[in-house]
Amino acid sequence: MIAPSMPPHSLFAHSKNTLSKNAFSFLFLSVAFMLPSVTKAESPWSEFHGSNALGVVDGGSIPSSWSDTDYAWRRDLGTYNVGSPVIASDRVFYLTSTVSPPSISLEAVDLKSGELIWTKPFPNAQHSLHTRNSYASSTPTVDKTHVFAAWSNPDHTMLKCFDHDGNEVWSRDFGTWQSQHGFGTSPRIYGDMVLLFNSQQANELKAGEKPGRSRMIAVNRNTGETIWETPLKTTRTCYGVPAIYQPGTDDAQVIEANTGNGMFGLDAKSGEMLWSLPVFKARCCSTPIIVGDLAIASAGSGGGGNHLVAVRIPKSKEEAPQEVYRIERGAPYVPTSALKRNRLFMVDDKGIASCANAATGEILWTKRIGGNFGSSPIVVGDTVLMISLDGVATLVGAGDEFKKIGEVELGGPVGSTPAYGEGRLLLRVGSELRCLLTSKE
């Protein structure tokens, strides 16, 4: 993944609120009291950035400090990767890789002991990556019985299903992958489907390279058979995990963000493009967050120009999408924001942390905490955890005023988003996977 530059003077967030007073009142009521139904997680932390990618666990806690002796276990995975772990059935699932010979492995370890239960390696091919990316950059998603994992190289884009004992159930190869910076998206389960955002590169190609073919793919969760594919505008490779908007029982939309289409919604049953709004000027790496009837996502570049945008989601073809607000200072590029009590907790790639009202975009506080970031913030209880690329964990209160709780030097690089479940915080630091027991069993 790439991380943008932010001008050093960009210490204060700016939002452009396009709501009238009456529209704001309606939106506030909609967000506060009429939240649409969303998919329920089938395990404590079953997908990238937790349940519905909100990055929040209401229960539990994180200590304000800890040391190397406080970990319940530490496991050396052999290589540094930025894919995140997920949790189900007292097991931790994650992708890892080797360089020589090149391979990608899906592994399962015991949540309580860290002992390896099984590993499933697959051949890979060495290829060009961004310096902050890795071969195992995707996060698996898991349900009560199966785990789904994706990875790619220039010749193959793999999506595989395994049971919890590591037996392969089905496998799909969606063909070539064109990208400047490598793979980075993750699968998402919705209903009987597994969704994969297959976004590829067409701009700024090297001599002899051909544009990729971007599309959203939905396959049958049990068989891997294609249910639908929807073509998307191919510009820059984008990496967000699909989000689900479901205002009723029978009208779900798959929400995603990319450079070419902007924010857009697909009919979850058919894959039909219902709406799109071209609100992004750069590459989208973060995962969209659904807050009431708002879809919130961000874009940016290594040279800066980050922007976070909230779009009102149309409920029918007769309605048009509406940009509600835009944040252009301190906006994240790679990290996905976390949502707690209608508050967005953000950290941009150059170490500016912010809290915003998710309904209006009003910035409640902003603070430079330092460092560069690729990992996404998470909220456990009332504590926001943000970890920089050089492994400094900053803990702040999840409130309307900035309050630093603590800081921990982890002693290694971190590009992976943490996971939390069953009183345990999982951290991928350097080549290690670490488990911190945060509550008594």
ZIKA-V321181 format. One record per run of one state. SS is the DSSP state (h for helix, s for strand, l for the rest). FROM is the first residue (numbers start at 0). TO is the last residue. Records with the same first field share a line. If there is no record, write none. Layout:
BEGIN
SS=FROM-TO  FROM-TO
END
This chain:
BEGIN
l=0-13  17-19  33-35  37-43  45-49  53-54  57-66  76-84  88-89  98-101  110-114  123-139  142-144  153-154  163-166  173-186  190-191  198-213  220-224  231-241  246-251  258-260  267-271  277-281  283-287  291-292  300-305  312-320  327-336  340-341  347-350  357-361  368-376  380-381  387-390  397-402  409-417  421-422  429-430  437-440
s=14-16  36-36  44-44  55-56  70-75  85-87  90-97  102-109  115-122  140-141  145-152  155-162  167-172  187-189  192-197  214-219  225-230  242-245  252-257  261-266  272-276  282-282  288-290  293-299  306-311  321-326  337-339  342-346  351-356  362-367  377-379  382-386  391-396  403-408  418-420  423-428  431-436
h=20-32  50-52  67-69
END
